[in-house]
Each structure stands twice: as C-alpha cells, then as structure tokens.
Amino acid sequence: MSMKRLLWWIIAGTRGGANRARIITILHDRPSNANQLAEMLNLDYKTIRHHLDVLTKNGIIVTQGDGYGMVYFLSVEVEEEYAIFQDIWERFGKTRKSKTRSEED
C-alpha cells in the first residue's frame, strides 16, 4: 500500500483518525513517550497506547527504548512524505469542521 493510501486510511478512514493525526503532528515536532502524549492531548493513557499500537503496526511510527521510557518517532517514510500527511489532515480537518457545523444548525 502506498504511504498516501495508508495515511488516508489511518486518518480519514478509521475511527480515532483525528487523534492519530494529532499524535503524528506532535511526533513531527518532537519525539515523545506515551505519558507525554497523553498529557499533551488530554487523553487517557490507554487510549494513547491503543493509537500508538495502531500507528506502530502500520509503520507510521517507530520506537526507541523500552517500557515506560519508550520514545516514539515518525518513521523515515512518514518524515519523507510529511507534506502528504499535512494535505490529508488539512482536508480531513475541514470536512470534520463542516460536518460539526451542519450538525449544530
């Protein structure tokens, strides 16, 4: 599967895609561990771990270290294709906002 298709599926095609996109954005700026991500995103630690597992399984992120000290990084492929991620996230975010507005009306 191409990186573009994989990113579309991970972000826009699955439940929890918005949180996974937020994790990708943070990891682009700085590597972090699961606890730091949970605090930054104001999400439950178990929720963060689930999203990290999905992202790792699909080669979006990689790890260094182990246990609670495990730090997450974007994979080299995602780093190289980050503009594709940004485009997808921008489109998906706009779609989500317009759906939210129409639901409120």
N, C-alpha and C positions, 0 to 999 in steps of 0.2 A: 504494500500500500504506500502511496506517495505521502510525503510529510504533509502536504496540503490537505489531502483527504483525511488523514489521521487527525490533524488538528481540527478540521471541521467536525468530525465525529466526536472527538473528546470535548469540544466546547459547545457546539450548537446541537449536536445530535443525541446527547445523553443527559439524563437528569444530573444535576450538580455541575454542569459545564461552566456556569458562571463562577463558582468557587474555584474550579480548576484553573480557569483563566486568571483569576486573581492571584493564585499561587504562582503560576508561570510568570506573571508580571513582577511579583516580589522577587522571585529567584533570578530574574534577569538583572535586577538591580543589586542583589546581594544574596549569596548562599545563606541558608538558614536551616535550623533544625525544626522538628515538628512542634516543639513547645513555642518557639519564637513565632512560627507561622500562626499557631492557634491564637496567640496573644495579639498579633498584628491584625488578624482578620476577625477577631472576636468570635471565633468558632470553637466548639467543643474539640478537645484533643482527639477523641475517637473519630470524629468527622474528618479532621485534618488527616489523620492516619489513613483513613479509607481513600481519600483523594490522592494522597501521596502513593499509596499502593497501586491505584489505577494508573497514575502517571508513570510510575516506575515500570510497571508491567508492559506498558506500551512504548517504552523507550523515550519518553518525553523528558524525564529527569533521570539523573544518576546520583549515587550516594558515595560518600566518603566517610569512613569510620564505622562504628557500630554502636548498638544500644542507644541510650539517650543522647549520646554525643554524635550520633549520625547526622551528617550535614547533607543537605540536598542542593544539587546544582542542575541547571539546564543541561541537557545532552548537547554534544557538539553539533549534532544535526539541527536541533532547535535553535541554538545560538546562530548558526549559519542562515537559517530560514526565519529569523525572528520577524522580519517585515511581513511575512505571510501570516504569522500569528497575529500581529498588530492589525492587519487588514480584516481578518476574520473576527477578531474581538471587537473592532470598531463596528462592523456590520451587525454582529450579533447583539452588541450592547444597544445599538439604535433600535433594532427590532424589539428587544425586550422593553425598552422605554416606551415605544409607541403602543405596544400591547398593554402595558400598565396604564397608560393614559386613557386608552379607549375603554378599558375595564372600569375605570373610575367614573367615566361620563354616564 
